[in-house]
């Protein structure tokens, strides 16, 4: 199979279509011009025949009979115009006539159709006087339509103009096709080259070609976003491996070091030491449990039983569970729920409770003492909006797009606060199952606003 570049293939298609269209147009124009011209010449010939008949009728009326000189002056015109005249009386006897051979060899006689060359055609036209046929005139010629030199020059000029127009138009079509194919092929070639680079692992590759064609411009922007996303995912993958290793290695090292110390007699084997080791085992187990929960979400193995949920009631009950944490950090929690509304949605109460526990827990965890947290709930036409806003340490602009990634902990200041980095991943997966969405706005050292959108019953 012949492989061609898109520019070459597109140019060939455009040029081929243009040439075919131009040639067909030229053919139709030529046929139309020739047809119109032939009709014009045929009408002139019919008018000539009528004129000859009328002239001979006038000659008969003038002389009252046919003589050898009746209308003979027409012979010179006929000879010069390459046709023959023969005058016949009422009994079709020849009064006078021309010899067709006299005009056959004349160089300026041109036939309308070469296949008719040498074939003599003639027609008899009646001559009347007082509505009575008094004779006939036979008009003969070597072609259905006679062309003078001027007529031939005119047709040649028309055909030459058509040919020149076709050549010029084809040249213009080729130039336009090259320009158009370049406009299409350059962005596509650039995107193709970028995709090859991306497939080879060069995620920093991008296409800089700007097109005024919306679809091609969208394609270029999409491949650039894909490259940026792949580069980001590659960095996250590397960080994920490092974070998982760190998260798992820490409790294992604690366990190993303490157990070896107890075996060597450095640490006493007592209840306090065993409880400490047990807490590390529990922390390690929670980490594995959270990873399994995420795996279950991603494998779509979790089947949730759905029911009607009053979100306002659920949020208030979750907030009441954090009274101790709020008082310990002297954080003021302000709940603002639009009155007179029934915030009903379809969902699983336990899983949605887990969502609000995670989000409110984060708001408290990352807020300083004497901070503020606002929770508001309102309705739109078909959505229920829940906003959770805090005055905590916020999230940097660089970390914000990655907060829903597994084990992503953001900047070092946030890493100092205990957590597995899985909570928001679980929140996102639960909301996806409920066909709900989450949007996070945050400014470092100022605060974070989390907005949830639930489908309203």
URGIZI-V741968 format. One record per pair of residues at least 4 apart in sequence whose ideal C-beta (glycine too) atoms are under 8 Angstrom apart, sorted by the first residue. I is the first residue (numbers start at 0). J is the second residue. If there is no record, write none. Layout:
# URGIZI-V741968
i=I j=J
i=I j=J
This chain:
# URGIZI-V741968
i=3 j=7
i=3 j=8
i=3 j=11
i=4 j=8
i=4 j=184
i=4 j=188
i=5 j=9
i=5 j=183
i=5 j=184
i=5 j=187
i=5 j=188
i=6 j=10
i=6 j=180
i=6 j=181
i=6 j=183
i=6 j=184
i=6 j=185
i=6 j=188
i=7 j=11
i=8 j=12
i=9 j=13
i=9 j=176
i=9 j=179
i=9 j=180
i=9 j=183
i=9 j=184
i=10 j=14
i=10 j=176
i=10 j=177
i=10 j=180
i=11 j=15
i=12 j=16
i=13 j=17
i=13 j=172
i=13 j=175
i=13 j=176
i=13 j=179
i=13 j=180
i=14 j=18
i=14 j=172
i=14 j=173
i=14 j=176
i=15 j=19
i=16 j=20
i=17 j=21
i=17 j=168
i=17 j=169
i=17 j=172
i=17 j=173
i=17 j=175
i=17 j=176
i=18 j=22
i=18 j=169
i=18 j=172
i=19 j=23
i=20 j=24
i=21 j=25
i=21 j=165
i=21 j=168
i=21 j=169
i=21 j=172
i=22 j=26
i=22 j=165
i=23 j=27
i=24 j=28
i=25 j=29
i=25 j=161
i=25 j=162
i=25 j=164
i=25 j=165
i=26 j=30
i=27 j=31
i=28 j=32
i=28 j=161
i=29 j=33
i=29 j=157
i=29 j=158
i=29 j=161
i=30 j=34
i=31 j=35
i=32 j=36
i=32 j=157
i=32 j=161
i=33 j=37
i=33 j=154
i=34 j=38
i=35 j=39
i=36 j=40
i=36 j=153
i=36 j=154
i=36 j=157
i=37 j=41
i=37 j=111
i=37 j=144
i=38 j=42
i=39 j=43
i=40 j=44
i=40 j=111
i=40 j=144
i=40 j=145
i=40 j=146
i=40 j=150
i=41 j=45
i=41 j=143
i=41 j=144
i=42 j=46
i=43 j=47
i=44 j=48
i=44 j=144
i=44 j=145
i=45 j=49
i=46 j=50
i=47 j=51
i=47 j=80
i=48 j=52
i=48 j=122
i=48 j=124
i=48 j=138
i=49 j=53
i=50 j=54
i=51 j=55
i=51 j=73
i=51 j=84
i=51 j=124
i=51 j=136
i=51 j=138
i=52 j=56
i=52 j=124
i=52 j=125
i=52 j=126
i=52 j=136
i=53 j=57
i=54 j=58
i=54 j=70
i=54 j=73
i=55 j=59
i=55 j=69
i=55 j=70
i=55 j=73
i=55 j=86
i=55 j=126
i=55 j=134
i=55 j=136
i=56 j=60
i=56 j=126
i=56 j=127
i=56 j=128
i=57 j=61
i=58 j=62
i=58 j=69
i=58 j=70
i=59 j=63
i=59 j=64
i=59 j=65
i=59 j=69
i=59 j=126
i=59 j=128
i=59 j=133
i=59 j=134
i=60 j=128
i=62 j=66
i=62 j=69
i=65 j=69
i=65 j=86
i=65 j=88
i=65 j=94
i=65 j=133
i=65 j=134
i=66 j=94
i=67 j=71
i=67 j=94
i=67 j=95
i=69 j=86
i=69 j=94
i=69 j=95
i=70 j=84
i=70 j=86
i=71 j=95
i=72 j=76
i=73 j=77
i=73 j=84
i=74 j=78
i=74 j=84
i=74 j=95
i=74 j=97
i=75 j=79
i=76 j=80
i=77 j=82
i=77 j=83
i=77 j=84
i=77 j=97
i=78 j=97
i=78 j=101
i=78 j=102
i=80 j=145
i=80 j=147
i=81 j=102
i=81 j=105
i=81 j=107
i=81 j=108
i=81 j=140
i=81 j=141
i=81 j=145
i=82 j=102
i=82 j=138
i=82 j=139
i=82 j=140
i=82 j=145
i=83 j=96
i=83 j=97
i=83 j=98
i=83 j=99
i=83 j=101
i=83 j=102
i=83 j=121
i=83 j=137
i=83 j=138
i=83 j=139
i=83 j=140
i=84 j=96
i=84 j=97
i=84 j=136
i=84 j=137
i=84 j=138
i=85 j=93
i=85 j=95
i=85 j=96
i=85 j=97
i=85 j=121
i=85 j=136
i=85 j=137
i=85 j=139
i=86 j=93
i=86 j=94
i=86 j=95
i=86 j=96
i=86 j=134
i=86 j=135
i=86 j=136
i=86 j=137
i=87 j=91
i=87 j=92
i=87 j=93
i=87 j=94
i=87 j=123
i=87 j=134
i=87 j=135
i=87 j=136
i=87 j=137
i=88 j=92
i=88 j=94
i=88 j=133
i=88 j=134
i=88 j=135
i=89 j=132
i=89 j=133
i=89 j=134
i=91 j=123
i=91 j=135
i=94 j=134
i=96 j=137
i=97 j=101
i=97 j=102
i=99 j=103
i=99 j=119
i=99 j=139
i=99 j=141
i=100 j=104
i=102 j=108
i=102 j=141
i=103 j=108
i=103 j=117
i=103 j=141
i=107 j=147
i=107 j=148
i=108 j=141
i=108 j=145
i=109 j=142
i=109 j=145
i=109 j=146
i=109 j=148
i=109 j=151
i=110 j=115
i=110 j=116
i=110 j=141
i=110 j=142
i=110 j=146
i=111 j=115
i=111 j=142
i=111 j=143
i=111 j=144
i=111 j=145
i=111 j=146
i=112 j=116
i=112 j=142
i=112 j=143
i=115 j=120
i=115 j=141
i=115 j=142
i=115 j=143
i=116 j=141
i=116 j=142
i=117 j=141
i=118 j=141
i=119 j=139
i=119 j=140
i=119 j=141
i=120 j=139
i=120 j=140
i=120 j=141
i=120 j=142
i=120 j=143
i=121 j=137
i=121 j=138
i=121 j=139
i=121 j=140
i=122 j=137
i=122 j=138
i=122 j=139
i=123 j=135
i=123 j=136
i=123 j=137
i=124 j=135
i=124 j=136
i=124 j=137
i=124 j=138
i=125 j=132
i=125 j=134
i=125 j=135
i=126 j=132
i=126 j=133
i=126 j=134
i=126 j=135
i=126 j=136
i=127 j=131
i=127 j=132
i=127 j=133
i=128 j=133
i=140 j=145
i=142 j=146
i=146 j=150
i=146 j=151
i=146 j=154
i=147 j=151
i=148 j=152
i=149 j=153
i=150 j=154
i=151 j=155
i=152 j=156
i=153 j=157
i=154 j=158
i=155 j=159
i=156 j=160
i=157 j=161
i=158 j=162
i=159 j=163
i=160 j=164
i=161 j=165
i=162 j=166
i=163 j=167
i=164 j=168
i=165 j=169
i=166 j=170
i=167 j=171
i=168 j=172
i=169 j=173
i=170 j=174
i=171 j=175
i=172 j=176
i=173 j=177
i=174 j=178
i=175 j=179
i=176 j=180
i=177 j=181
i=178 j=182
i=179 j=183
i=180 j=184
i=181 j=185
i=182 j=186
i=182 j=210
i=182 j=211
i=182 j=212
i=183 j=187
i=183 j=212
i=183 j=215
i=184 j=188
i=185 j=189
i=185 j=208
i=185 j=210
i=186 j=190
i=186 j=206
i=186 j=208
i=186 j=210
i=186 j=212
i=186 j=215
i=186 j=216
i=186 j=218
i=186 j=219
i=187 j=191
i=187 j=215
i=187 j=218
i=188 j=192
i=189 j=193
i=189 j=206
i=189 j=207
i=189 j=208
i=189 j=219
i=190 j=194
i=190 j=206
i=190 j=208
i=190 j=218
i=190 j=219
i=190 j=222
i=191 j=195
i=192 j=196
i=192 j=206
i=193 j=197
i=193 j=204
i=193 j=205
i=193 j=206
i=193 j=222
i=193 j=223
i=193 j=226
i=194 j=198
i=194 j=222
i=195 j=199
i=196 j=201
i=196 j=204
i=197 j=201
i=197 j=202
i=197 j=204
i=197 j=222
i=197 j=225
i=197 j=226
i=197 j=229
i=202 j=226
i=202 j=227
i=202 j=229
i=202 j=230
i=202 j=233
i=203 j=226
i=203 j=230
i=204 j=226
i=205 j=222
i=205 j=223
i=205 j=226
i=205 j=227
i=206 j=219
i=206 j=222
i=206 j=223
i=208 j=219
i=209 j=216
i=209 j=219
i=210 j=215
i=210 j=216
i=210 j=219
i=211 j=216
i=212 j=216
i=213 j=217
i=214 j=218
i=215 j=219
i=216 j=220
i=217 j=221
i=218 j=222
i=219 j=223
i=220 j=224
i=221 j=225
i=222 j=226
i=223 j=227
i=224 j=228
i=225 j=229
i=226 j=230
i=227 j=231
i=228 j=232
i=229 j=233
i=230 j=234
i=231 j=235
i=231 j=400
i=231 j=401
i=232 j=236
i=233 j=237
i=234 j=238
i=235 j=239
i=235 j=401
i=235 j=404
i=235 j=407
i=236 j=240
i=237 j=241
i=238 j=242
i=238 j=407
i=239 j=243
i=239 j=404
i=239 j=405
i=239 j=406
i=239 j=407
i=240 j=244
i=241 j=245
i=242 j=246
i=242 j=406
i=242 j=407
i=242 j=408
i=242 j=420
i=243 j=247
i=243 j=406
i=244 j=248
i=245 j=249
i=246 j=286
i=246 j=406
i=246 j=419
i=246 j=420
i=247 j=251
i=247 j=283
i=247 j=286
i=248 j=252
i=249 j=253
i=250 j=254
i=250 j=279
i=250 j=280
i=250 j=282
i=250 j=283
i=250 j=286
i=251 j=255
i=251 j=283
i=252 j=256
i=253 j=257
i=253 j=276
i=253 j=279
i=254 j=258
i=254 j=276
i=254 j=279
i=254 j=280
i=255 j=259
i=256 j=260
i=257 j=261
i=257 j=266
i=257 j=272
i=257 j=275
i=257 j=276
i=258 j=262
i=258 j=276
i=259 j=263
i=260 j=265
i=260 j=266
i=261 j=265
i=261 j=266
i=261 j=267
i=261 j=268
i=261 j=272
i=266 j=272
i=267 j=272
i=268 j=272
i=268 j=273
i=269 j=273
i=270 j=274
i=271 j=275
i=272 j=276
i=273 j=277
i=274 j=278
i=275 j=279
i=276 j=280
i=277 j=281
i=278 j=282
i=279 j=283
i=280 j=284
i=281 j=285
i=282 j=286
i=283 j=287
i=284 j=288
i=285 j=289
i=285 j=419
i=286 j=290
i=286 j=419
i=286 j=421
i=287 j=291
i=288 j=292
i=289 j=293
i=289 j=419
i=289 j=421
i=289 j=425
i=290 j=294
i=290 j=405
i=290 j=421
i=291 j=295
i=292 j=296
i=292 j=421
i=292 j=425
i=293 j=297
i=293 j=405
i=293 j=421
i=293 j=424
i=293 j=425
i=293 j=428
i=294 j=298
i=295 j=300
i=295 j=301
i=296 j=301
i=296 j=425
i=296 j=428
i=296 j=429
i=296 j=431
i=296 j=432
i=297 j=428
i=301 j=432
i=303 j=346
i=303 j=347
i=303 j=350
i=303 j=432
i=304 j=347
i=305 j=345
i=305 j=346
i=305 j=347
i=306 j=345
i=306 j=346
i=306 j=347
i=306 j=348
i=307 j=343
i=307 j=344
i=307 j=345
i=307 j=456
i=308 j=313
i=308 j=343
i=308 j=344
i=308 j=345
i=308 j=346
i=308 j=348
i=308 j=351
i=309 j=313
i=309 j=341
i=309 j=342
i=309 j=343
i=310 j=314
i=310 j=342
i=310 j=343
i=310 j=344
i=310 j=351
i=310 j=376
i=310 j=383
i=310 j=385
i=310 j=453
i=311 j=315
i=311 j=336
i=311 j=340
i=311 j=342
i=311 j=376
i=312 j=316
i=313 j=317
i=313 j=348
i=313 j=351
i=313 j=352
i=313 j=355
i=314 j=318
i=314 j=334
i=314 j=336
i=314 j=355
i=314 j=374
i=314 j=376
i=314 j=385
i=315 j=319
i=315 j=334
i=315 j=336
i=316 j=320
i=316 j=352
i=317 j=321
i=317 j=352
i=317 j=355
i=317 j=356
i=317 j=359
i=318 j=332
i=318 j=334
i=318 j=359
i=318 j=374
i=320 j=356
i=321 j=325
i=321 j=332
i=321 j=359
i=321 j=360
i=321 j=363
i=322 j=326
i=323 j=327
i=324 j=328
i=324 j=330
i=324 j=360
i=324 j=363
i=325 j=330
i=325 j=331
i=325 j=332
i=325 j=363
i=325 j=372
i=328 j=363
i=328 j=366
i=328 j=367
i=328 j=368
i=328 j=369
i=328 j=370
i=329 j=368
i=329 j=369
i=330 j=363
i=330 j=366
i=330 j=368
i=330 j=369
i=330 j=370
i=330 j=371
i=330 j=372
i=331 j=370
i=331 j=371
i=331 j=372
i=332 j=371
i=332 j=372
i=332 j=373
i=332 j=374
i=333 j=371
i=333 j=372
i=333 j=373
i=333 j=374
i=334 j=374
i=334 j=375
i=335 j=373
i=335 j=374
i=335 j=375
i=335 j=376
i=336 j=340
i=336 j=342
i=336 j=375
i=336 j=376
i=337 j=376
i=337 j=377
i=337 j=378
i=340 j=377
i=340 j=378
i=342 j=376
i=342 j=378
i=342 j=383
i=342 j=455
i=343 j=455
i=343 j=456
i=344 j=383
i=344 j=433
i=344 j=453
i=344 j=454
i=344 j=455
i=344 j=456
i=345 j=433
i=345 j=454
i=345 j=456
i=346 j=350
i=346 j=351
i=346 j=433
i=346 j=435
i=346 j=453
i=347 j=351
i=347 j=433
i=348 j=352
i=349 j=353
i=350 j=354
i=350 j=429
i=350 j=432
i=350 j=433
i=351 j=355
i=351 j=429
i=351 j=433
i=352 j=356
i=353 j=357
i=353 j=425
i=353 j=426
i=353 j=429
i=354 j=358
i=354 j=426
i=354 j=429
i=354 j=430
i=354 j=451
i=355 j=359
i=356 j=360
i=357 j=361
i=357 j=422
i=357 j=423
i=357 j=425
i=357 j=426
i=358 j=362
i=358 j=387
i=358 j=426
i=358 j=449
i=359 j=363
i=359 j=372
i=359 j=374
i=359 j=387
i=360 j=364
i=360 j=422
i=361 j=365
i=361 j=422
i=361 j=423
i=362 j=366
i=362 j=372
i=362 j=387
i=362 j=389
i=362 j=391
i=362 j=447
i=362 j=449
i=363 j=372
i=363 j=389
i=364 j=416
i=364 j=418
i=365 j=389
i=365 j=391
i=365 j=392
i=365 j=413
i=365 j=416
i=365 j=447
i=366 j=370
i=366 j=371
i=366 j=372
i=366 j=389
i=366 j=390
i=366 j=391
i=366 j=392
i=367 j=390
i=367 j=391
i=367 j=392
i=370 j=389
i=370 j=390
i=370 j=391
i=371 j=389
i=371 j=390
i=372 j=387
i=372 j=388
i=372 j=389
i=372 j=390
i=373 j=386
i=373 j=387
i=373 j=388
i=373 j=389
i=374 j=385
i=374 j=386
i=374 j=387
i=374 j=388
i=375 j=384
i=375 j=385
i=375 j=386
i=375 j=388
i=376 j=383
i=376 j=384
i=376 j=385
i=376 j=386
i=377 j=383
i=377 j=384
i=378 j=382
i=378 j=383
i=378 j=384
i=378 j=455
i=379 j=383
i=379 j=384
i=379 j=455
i=381 j=454
i=381 j=455
i=382 j=452
i=382 j=453
i=382 j=454
i=382 j=455
i=383 j=452
i=383 j=453
i=383 j=454
i=383 j=455
i=384 j=450
i=384 j=451
i=384 j=452
i=385 j=450
i=385 j=451
i=385 j=453
i=386 j=448
i=386 j=449
i=386 j=450
i=386 j=451
i=387 j=448
i=387 j=449
i=387 j=451
i=388 j=446
i=388 j=447
i=388 j=448
i=388 j=449
i=389 j=446
i=389 j=447
i=390 j=445
i=390 j=446
i=391 j=446
i=391 j=447
i=392 j=412
i=392 j=413
i=392 j=443
i=392 j=444
i=393 j=441
i=393 j=442
i=393 j=443
i=393 j=444
i=393 j=445
i=393 j=446
i=393 j=447
i=394 j=398
i=394 j=399
i=394 j=402
i=394 j=409
i=394 j=413
i=394 j=439
i=394 j=441
i=394 j=443
i=394 j=447
i=395 j=399
i=395 j=409
i=395 j=410
i=395 j=443
i=396 j=443
i=398 j=402
i=398 j=407
i=398 j=409
i=398 j=410
i=399 j=439
i=399 j=441
i=401 j=407
i=401 j=409
i=402 j=407
i=402 j=409
i=402 j=423
i=402 j=439
i=403 j=407
i=403 j=423
i=403 j=424
i=403 j=426
i=403 j=427
i=404 j=424
i=405 j=420
i=405 j=421
i=405 j=424
i=406 j=419
i=406 j=420
i=406 j=421
i=407 j=420
i=408 j=413
i=408 j=414
i=408 j=418
i=408 j=420
i=409 j=413
i=409 j=414
i=410 j=414
i=411 j=415
i=418 j=422
i=420 j=424
i=421 j=425
i=422 j=426
i=423 j=427
i=424 j=428
i=425 j=429
i=426 j=430
i=426 j=437
i=427 j=431
i=427 j=437
i=428 j=432
i=429 j=433
i=430 j=435
i=430 j=436
i=430 j=437
i=430 j=451
i=431 j=435
i=433 j=453
i=433 j=454
i=434 j=454
i=435 j=451
i=435 j=452
i=435 j=453
i=435 j=454
i=436 j=451
i=436 j=452
i=437 j=449
i=437 j=450
i=437 j=451
i=437 j=452
i=438 j=449
i=438 j=450
i=438 j=452
i=439 j=447
i=439 j=448
i=439 j=449
i=439 j=450
i=440 j=447
i=440 j=448
i=440 j=450
i=441 j=446
i=441 j=447
i=441 j=448
i=442 j=446
